[in-house]
Amino acid sequence: MFDRKEMRFSAYDPKEAGEITALFTKTFSDSAGEAEGAIVGGLAGELMRGTGDGDLYGFVARDGVDLIGSILFSRMRFEREINAFILAPVAIRTDYQRRGAGQHLINFGLNVLKKDGVKLVLTYGDPRFYSKVGFRVITQSLIPPPFKLSQPQGWMGQSLVGDQIDPIQGKSRCVDALNKPEFW
């Protein structure tokens, strides 16, 4: 575990966008190669630059002054009105991974979203990790993703208003930066 005494969690400041983009780029380059780092860093930058007010939440974790993690939640829209967001992407500096920092940062973000009236949060990733912070695998028939999923077992959801996730019929759409089939 990391030393929580120095760890600070907060909403991101748009002035930190360059530093956050660099964190995503380096973290994904270190774990999946430079091409993946460039893609995910570009996505994070585009989300922060191009997503409208009220459609993006960003959070950071700092150990002292050092940025060690960042997460972004962006709006999901459905044919029926529901206050929903998707968690993507997530980056924790490699030397802080597997120490609980990511879980603490995600829980911090989820608590802010819940206080702001968000009802549903989705993500698309590794069930072994995201299940630790309350997400559970859902089917595409329960909640439709915006595009065909390359790994359907990674489609996950979490209700912030109860245990049950109610089905949502019809098409879904995410913000422009994430609304591209290559991310799915």
Secondary structure, DSSP 4 states (H G I P E B T S, - for coil): ---TTTEEEEEPPGGGHHHHHHHHHHHHHHHH-HHHHHHHHHHHHHHHHHPPTTSEEEEEEEETTEEEEEEEEEEEEESS---EEEEEEEEE-GGGTTTTHHHHHHHHHHHHHHHTT--EEEEES-HHHHGGGT-EE--TTTS--SS--SSGGGEEEEESSSS------S-EEE-TTT-SGGG-
